[in-house]
Amino acid sequence: MQNWPRLLFLLLIPSAIFLSFNANRYPDKLIWSDMEGYYVYLPATFIYGGFDKVQVRDKDYLKVLPGTNKIYTKYTCGAAILEAPFFLAAHALSGPLGYPSDGHSAIYSYGLMMAGVFYMLAGLLLLWPVVRRHFSRASTTVALTGLLFGTNLYYYTFFQPAMSHVYGFFLFAALLWLTERLLADTGNKWYWALLGLVAGWLVLVRPTNGVVLLYPLYRWWQETRDKKAFLRSHIPHLALAAGFGIMIFIPQLLYWKYMTGNWITWSYTNEGFIYWKAPKLFKVLFGAWNGWILYSPIVLFPLAGIFMGLRRDQLGERGMLAVMAISTYLFASWWAWWFGGAFGHRCYVEFYALLALPFAAVAEKLLRRKAGMATLAVLCAICIYANLEFTYHYSVSAPWDGQNWTYENVWGEIRRLF
């Protein structure tokens, strides 16, 4: 019985591959809209030899930059770099397996599906020792299982793996893993280099992800008594981390220079945080249009864990709260606070890695008593059932936003479930 977590994880691999192929029965539709915007770097670089020759599917979304003949994408290349090994494998196999080597045939979608599965599993694998260091195997299993099957991490792993979110989840998990390692071994230069790389990469994937860097900073502030002495003695390590963090941005800087002549470009033209004075906080959390908690109520467990831990602050709960509060404010200030056609509020998918610890903390308390164990099992089962039912129904009836989508529609979905 000591090896049951390892056996469970091994079982999850073929199950995840099956779920991904089952979710994408029409793989030709996967590379489209935002997903093609993240992905276009790969065919442009490796197949067509430039953005002036690349063929795109969604021509209403990816257009030629005015004054040039180059296809322009507003999305940064962080997700594309993580997709690259799977893209290259698909490209190498396209000819022998009889698929067009054009960057858009079904085999390239299969590559992206495998990428989503890989980075989800890698994220869970990194989170396991982080959570397990503080909590029992049972609590760790409950937390990770609940976050995968009870939230829209499931949707963005299996149904839309070409979006950036599952890659962000992996990078957040890597950040937490490295944070734990560096707190135990501050002199390891490789951990510092990886920390810088991961920190830069998660910002490159989505700039607002940078808020999560407050958490390792807070943990360092907690754990370090003589902060000035620490900084003086770790200058080479900090420089190494900064160097690796900057290095990952080089491809993006080259792209902007190639496209616009400027090293840095604000690519989200006419988009911004227009609601910063009146953020749509309630709508982001509970709104009929992709309200985070409304569609993923299981997150109430880790949110409760954060508030329960604020006084003792053993896991850096105050840092977690700051990260979640600032991020929510940013999401609620964005011009499209519901973030378009999305299942649940997709911007939180990355942050589930951070919520694994407080989720396990709540599970640990409830599992100590039979009544708590039963309550946890029933509530998690209901939340997972609802999330999976919502997910599969959303996949054939999306989008769930717009003026015609109201709480009455949401209540209709709930009635359909139960």
C-alpha positions as CSV (number, residue, x, y, z in Angstrom):
1,M,0.0,0.0,0.0
2,Q,3.0,2.3,0.4
3,N,3.2,2.6,-3.4
4,W,-0.4,3.5,-4.1
5,P,0.2,7.2,-5.0
6,R,2.8,6.1,-7.6
7,L,0.4,3.5,-9.0
8,L,-2.4,6.0,-9.1
9,F,-0.2,8.4,-11.0
10,L,0.9,5.8,-13.5
11,L,-2.8,4.9,-14.1
12,L,-3.5,8.6,-14.7
13,I,-1.2,8.7,-17.7
14,P,-3.2,6.4,-20.1
15,S,-6.4,7.7,-18.6
16,A,-5.4,11.3,-19.4
17,I,-4.4,10.5,-23.0
18,F,-7.8,8.7,-23.5
19,L,-9.7,11.7,-22.0
20,S,-7.8,14.1,-24.3
21,F,-8.5,12.2,-27.5
22,N,-12.1,11.7,-26.4
23,A,-12.5,15.5,-25.7
24,N,-11.1,16.4,-29.1
25,R,-13.0,14.3,-31.6
26,Y,-12.6,17.0,-34.2
27,P,-8.9,17.9,-33.8
28,D,-8.8,20.1,-36.9
29,K,-10.8,22.7,-34.9
30,L,-8.3,22.8,-32.0
31,I,-5.8,25.3,-33.7
32,W,-8.1,28.3,-33.9
33,S,-8.6,31.8,-32.5
34,D,-6.6,32.5,-29.3
35,M,-5.1,29.0,-29.5
36,E,-3.7,29.7,-33.0
37,G,-2.4,33.0,-31.7
38,Y,-0.2,31.3,-29.1
39,Y,0.8,28.5,-31.6
40,V,1.6,30.5,-34.8
41,Y,5.2,31.0,-33.8
42,L,6.0,27.3,-34.4
43,P,4.8,26.9,-38.0
44,A,6.1,30.3,-38.9
45,T,9.6,29.4,-37.6
46,F,10.0,25.8,-38.5
47,I,7.8,25.3,-41.6
48,Y,7.3,28.6,-43.4
49,G,10.5,30.4,-42.6
50,G,8.9,33.6,-41.4
51,F,5.7,35.4,-40.6
52,D,5.4,36.8,-44.1
53,K,4.9,33.3,-45.5
54,V,3.0,31.5,-42.7
55,Q,-0.4,30.1,-43.4
56,V,-3.0,30.7,-40.7
57,R,-6.5,29.3,-40.4
58,D,-8.3,32.1,-38.5
59,K,-7.7,35.0,-40.9
60,D,-10.2,37.2,-39.1
61,Y,-8.1,36.8,-35.9
62,L,-4.5,36.7,-37.1
63,K,-4.1,39.5,-39.6
64,V,-1.2,41.1,-41.5
65,L,0.4,43.9,-39.5
66,P,-0.4,47.2,-41.3
67,G,2.6,48.5,-43.4
68,T,4.1,45.0,-43.6
69,N,3.2,41.6,-45.2
70,K,3.8,39.8,-41.9
71,I,1.1,37.9,-39.8
72,Y,1.0,39.5,-36.4
73,T,0.0,37.8,-33.1
74,K,-0.5,39.8,-29.9
75,Y,0.3,36.8,-27.8
76,T,3.7,36.2,-26.4
77,C,5.7,33.1,-27.3
78,G,6.1,31.5,-23.8
79,A,3.5,28.8,-24.5
80,A,4.8,28.1,-28.0
81,I,8.3,27.4,-26.6
82,L,6.8,24.8,-24.2
83,E,4.7,23.3,-27.1
84,A,7.8,23.1,-29.4
85,P,9.0,19.6,-28.6
86,F,5.5,18.2,-29.3
87,F,5.2,20.3,-32.4
88,L,8.5,19.1,-33.7
89,A,7.6,15.4,-33.0
90,A,4.3,15.9,-34.8
91,H,6.1,17.5,-37.8
92,A,8.6,14.7,-38.0
93,L,5.8,12.1,-38.0
94,S,3.5,14.0,-40.4
95,G,5.0,12.8,-43.6
96,P,5.6,9.1,-42.6
97,L,2.0,8.9,-41.3
98,G,0.5,10.5,-44.3
99,Y,-0.6,13.9,-42.9
100,P,0.1,17.2,-44.6
101,S,3.2,18.9,-43.2
102,D,1.5,22.3,-43.0
103,G,1.3,22.9,-39.3
104,H,-2.5,22.6,-39.2
105,S,-3.4,19.0,-40.0
106,A,-4.7,16.7,-37.4
107,I,-1.3,15.3,-36.3
108,Y,-0.3,18.8,-35.1
109,S,-3.4,18.9,-32.9
110,Y,-2.5,15.5,-31.5
111,G,0.9,17.0,-30.6
112,L,-0.8,19.8,-28.7
113,M,-3.1,17.4,-27.0
114,M,-0.1,15.4,-25.8
115,A,1.5,18.7,-24.6
116,G,-1.5,19.5,-22.5
117,V,-1.5,16.1,-20.9
118,F,2.3,16.2,-20.3
119,Y,2.4,19.6,-18.6
120,M,-0.7,18.8,-16.5
121,L,0.9,15.6,-15.2
122,A,4.3,17.3,-14.8
123,G,2.6,20.0,-12.7
124,L,0.9,17.5,-10.5
125,L,4.2,15.5,-10.2
126,L,6.0,18.7,-9.0
127,L,3.2,19.6,-6.6
128,W,3.1,16.2,-4.9
129,P,6.4,16.5,-2.9
130,V,5.6,20.2,-2.1
131,V,2.3,19.3,-0.6
132,R,3.4,16.0,0.8
133,R,6.2,17.7,2.8
134,H,3.5,19.3,5.0
135,F,0.5,16.9,4.8
136,S,-0.4,13.3,4.7
137,R,-0.7,11.3,1.5
138,A,-4.5,11.2,1.8
139,S,-4.8,15.0,2.1
140,T,-2.3,15.5,-0.8
141,T,-4.3,13.1,-3.0
142,V,-7.6,14.8,-2.1
143,A,-6.2,18.3,-2.9
144,L,-4.6,17.4,-6.3
145,T,-7.5,15.2,-7.4
146,G,-10.0,17.9,-6.4
147,L,-8.1,20.6,-8.3
148,L,-7.8,18.5,-11.5
149,F,-11.3,17.1,-11.7
150,G,-13.2,19.8,-9.8
151,T,-12.0,22.9,-11.6
152,N,-11.6,24.2,-15.1
153,L,-8.0,22.9,-15.1
154,Y,-9.7,19.8,-16.5
155,Y,-11.2,21.8,-19.4
156,Y,-8.0,23.6,-20.3
157,T,-6.0,20.3,-20.1
158,F,-8.2,18.1,-22.2
159,F,-10.5,20.4,-24.3
160,Q,-8.3,23.4,-25.0
161,P,-4.7,22.4,-24.5
162,A,-3.4,25.0,-27.0
163,M,-4.4,27.8,-24.6
164,S,-1.7,29.0,-22.3
165,H,-3.3,28.0,-19.0
166,V,-2.1,24.4,-18.5
167,Y,1.5,25.6,-19.3
168,G,1.1,28.3,-16.7
169,F,-0.1,25.7,-14.2
170,F,3.1,23.7,-14.8
171,L,5.3,26.7,-14.4
172,F,3.5,27.8,-11.2
173,A,4.0,24.2,-9.8
174,A,7.7,24.4,-10.8
175,L,8.0,27.8,-9.0
176,L,6.5,26.3,-5.8
177,W,8.8,23.3,-6.0
178,L,11.9,25.5,-6.5
179,T,10.7,27.8,-3.6
180,E,10.7,24.8,-1.3
181,R,14.1,23.6,-2.5
182,L,15.7,27.0,-2.1
183,L,14.3,27.5,1.4
184,A,16.1,24.2,2.3
185,D,19.3,24.8,0.3
186,T,20.0,28.4,-0.5
187,G,23.5,27.7,-1.9
188,N,22.5,25.5,-4.8
189,K,23.3,27.6,-7.9
190,W,21.2,25.4,-10.2
191,Y,18.1,26.0,-8.2
192,W,18.7,29.7,-8.5
193,A,19.2,29.4,-12.3
194,L,16.0,27.4,-12.6
195,L,14.1,29.8,-10.4
196,G,15.1,32.7,-12.7
197,L,14.2,30.8,-15.8
198,V,10.8,29.7,-14.4
199,A,10.0,33.2,-13.1
200,G,10.8,34.8,-16.5
201,W,8.9,32.0,-18.4
202,L,5.7,32.3,-16.5
203,V,5.7,36.1,-17.1
204,L,6.4,35.4,-20.8
205,V,3.4,33.1,-21.0
206,R,1.0,35.6,-19.4
207,P,2.4,38.9,-18.0
208,T,-0.2,39.0,-15.2
209,N,1.2,35.7,-13.9
210,G,4.1,37.8,-12.5
211,V,2.0,38.5,-9.5
212,V,2.7,35.0,-8.2
213,L,6.3,35.9,-7.7
214,L,5.2,37.7,-4.5
215,Y,4.7,34.3,-2.9
216,P,8.4,33.1,-3.0
217,L,9.5,36.6,-2.0
218,Y,7.1,36.5,1.0
219,R,8.4,33.0,2.0
220,W,11.9,34.3,1.7
221,W,11.0,37.3,3.9
222,Q,9.4,34.9,6.5
223,E,12.3,32.5,6.6
224,T,15.3,34.9,6.5
225,R,16.4,36.6,9.7
226,D,19.3,38.7,8.5
227,K,18.0,39.8,5.1
228,K,20.9,42.3,4.3
229,A,23.5,39.6,5.0
230,F,21.5,37.1,2.9
231,L,21.4,39.5,-0.1
232,R,25.1,40.4,0.2
233,S,26.1,36.7,0.3
234,H,23.9,35.7,-2.6
235,I,24.7,38.4,-5.1
236,P,26.1,35.9,-7.6
237,H,23.1,33.6,-7.2
238,L,20.7,36.5,-7.7
239,A,22.6,37.7,-10.8
240,L,22.4,34.1,-12.2
241,A,18.7,34.0,-11.6
242,A,18.2,37.4,-13.3
243,G,20.3,36.3,-16.2
244,F,18.2,33.2,-16.9
245,G,15.0,35.2,-16.3
246,I,16.0,37.7,-19.0
247,M,17.3,35.0,-21.4
248,I,13.9,33.4,-21.9
249,F,12.6,36.8,-23.2
250,I,15.1,36.9,-26.1
251,P,12.9,35.2,-28.6
252,Q,10.0,37.5,-27.9
253,L,12.3,40.6,-28.1
254,L,13.6,39.4,-31.5
255,Y,10.0,38.8,-32.7
256,W,8.9,42.3,-31.7
257,K,12.0,43.8,-33.4
258,Y,11.4,41.8,-36.5
259,M,7.7,42.8,-36.7
260,T,7.8,46.5,-35.6
261,G,11.4,47.7,-35.4
262,N,11.1,48.1,-31.7
263,W,12.5,45.8,-29.0
264,I,9.5,46.2,-26.8
265,T,5.9,46.5,-28.1
266,W,2.5,46.7,-26.3
267,S,0.7,44.2,-28.4
268,Y,-2.7,44.5,-26.8
269,T,-3.7,47.6,-28.8
270,N,-6.9,49.3,-27.6
271,E,-7.1,46.8,-24.7
272,G,-6.3,47.6,-21.1
273,F,-7.4,47.7,-17.4
274,I,-10.2,50.2,-18.0
275,Y,-12.1,49.2,-14.8
276,W,-9.3,49.8,-12.4
277,K,-11.4,52.4,-10.5
278,A,-14.5,50.1,-10.5
279,P,-13.3,46.5,-10.7
280,K,-16.0,43.9,-11.5
281,L,-15.0,41.8,-8.5
282,F,-18.4,40.1,-7.8
283,K,-18.9,39.3,-11.5
284,V,-15.4,37.7,-11.8
285,L,-16.1,35.5,-8.7
286,F,-19.8,34.8,-9.0
287,G,-21.1,36.2,-12.3
288,A,-23.1,34.2,-14.7
289,W,-20.4,35.0,-17.3
290,N,-17.6,32.6,-16.2
291,G,-17.8,33.4,-12.5
292,W,-14.8,31.6,-11.0
293,I,-16.4,30.3,-7.8
294,L,-19.8,29.9,-9.4
295,Y,-18.5,27.3,-11.9
296,S,-15.7,25.8,-9.7
297,P,-17.2,25.8,-6.1
298,I,-14.6,23.3,-5.0
299,V,-12.1,26.2,-4.7
300,L,-14.0,27.3,-1.5
301,F,-11.9,24.6,0.2
302,P,-8.5,26.1,-0.5
303,L,-9.8,29.7,-0.1
304,A,-11.1,28.6,3.4
305,G,-7.7,27.1,4.0
306,I,-6.0,30.4,3.3
307,F,-8.1,32.3,5.7
308,M,-7.9,29.6,8.4
309,G,-4.1,29.8,8.2
310,L,-3.6,33.6,8.2
311,R,-2.9,33.8,12.0
312,R,-0.2,31.1,12.1
313,D,1.0,31.7,8.6
314,Q,2.9,28.5,8.4
315,L,2.6,28.0,4.7
316,G,2.8,31.6,3.7
317,E,-1.0,32.1,3.7
318,R,-0.7,35.8,3.9
319,G,1.5,35.8,0.8
320,M,-1.1,33.5,-0.9
321,L,-3.9,35.9,0.0
322,A,-2.0,38.9,-1.4
323,V,-1.3,37.0,-4.7
324,M,-5.0,36.0,-5.0
325,A,-6.3,39.4,-4.1
326,I,-4.1,41.4,-6.4
327,S,-4.7,38.9,-9.3
328,T,-8.4,39.1,-8.8
329,Y,-8.3,42.9,-8.9
330,L,-6.3,42.8,-12.1
331,F,-8.7,40.3,-13.7
332,A,-11.7,42.4,-12.6
333,S,-10.1,45.6,-14.0
334,W,-9.5,44.2,-17.5
335,W,-11.8,45.5,-20.2
336,A,-13.2,42.0,-20.9
337,W,-13.4,40.9,-17.2
338,W,-15.1,37.6,-18.2
339,F,-12.2,36.9,-20.7
340,G,-14.2,35.9,-23.7
341,G,-15.5,32.5,-24.6
342,A,-14.2,30.5,-21.6
343,F,-15.4,27.8,-19.2
344,G,-15.2,29.3,-15.8
345,H,-12.8,32.1,-15.2
346,R,-9.8,30.7,-17.1
347,C,-7.2,33.2,-15.6
348,Y,-7.3,31.3,-12.3
349,V,-6.2,27.9,-13.8
350,E,-2.5,28.7,-13.2
351,F,-3.2,29.6,-9.6
352,Y,-4.5,26.2,-8.7
353,A,-0.9,25.1,-8.1
354,L,-0.7,27.7,-5.4
355,L,-4.0,26.6,-3.9
356,A,-2.9,23.0,-3.5
357,L,-1.3,23.7,-0.1
358,P,-4.4,25.3,1.6
359,F,-6.7,22.7,0.0
360,A,-4.6,20.0,1.6
361,A,-4.6,21.9,4.9
362,V,-8.4,21.8,5.0
363,A,-8.5,18.2,3.9
364,E,-6.1,17.3,6.7
365,K,-8.4,18.8,9.3
366,L,-11.5,17.1,8.0
367,L,-9.9,13.7,7.6
368,R,-9.2,13.5,11.3
369,R,-12.8,12.7,12.1
370,K,-15.3,10.4,10.5
371,A,-17.9,13.1,10.2
372,G,-15.4,15.4,8.6
373,M,-14.2,12.7,6.3
374,A,-17.8,12.0,5.1
375,T,-18.5,15.7,4.6
376,L,-15.3,16.2,2.6
377,A,-16.1,13.1,0.4
378,V,-19.7,14.1,-0.3
379,L,-18.9,17.8,-1.1
380,C,-15.9,16.9,-3.3
381,A,-17.9,14.3,-5.1
382,I,-20.7,16.7,-5.8
383,C,-18.3,19.4,-7.0
384,I,-16.4,17.0,-9.2
385,Y,-19.6,15.6,-10.7
386,A,-20.9,19.1,-11.4
387,N,-17.6,20.3,-12.9
388,L,-17.4,17.3,-15.2
389,E,-21.0,17.6,-16.3
390,F,-20.7,21.3,-16.9
391,T,-17.5,20.8,-18.8
392,Y,-18.8,18.3,-21.2
393,H,-22.1,20.1,-21.7
394,Y,-20.2,23.4,-22.2
395,S,-18.1,21.8,-24.9
396,V,-21.2,21.3,-27.1
397,S,-23.1,24.4,-26.1
398,A,-20.5,27.1,-25.7
399,P,-20.2,30.0,-25.1
400,W,-21.8,30.7,-21.8
401,D,-21.6,34.5,-21.9
402,G,-23.2,37.4,-23.7
403,Q,-26.4,39.3,-23.1
404,N,-28.6,36.2,-23.5
405,W,-26.7,34.2,-20.8
406,T,-28.1,34.9,-17.4
407,Y,-28.4,33.3,-13.9
408,E,-31.6,31.7,-15.2
409,N,-29.5,29.8,-17.7
410,V,-27.0,28.8,-15.0
411,W,-29.9,27.6,-12.8
412,G,-31.2,25.6,-15.8
413,E,-27.8,23.9,-16.0
414,I,-27.9,23.1,-12.3
415,R,-31.4,21.7,-12.6
416,R,-30.2,19.5,-15.5
417,L,-27.5,18.1,-13.3
418,F,-29.6,17.2,-10.3
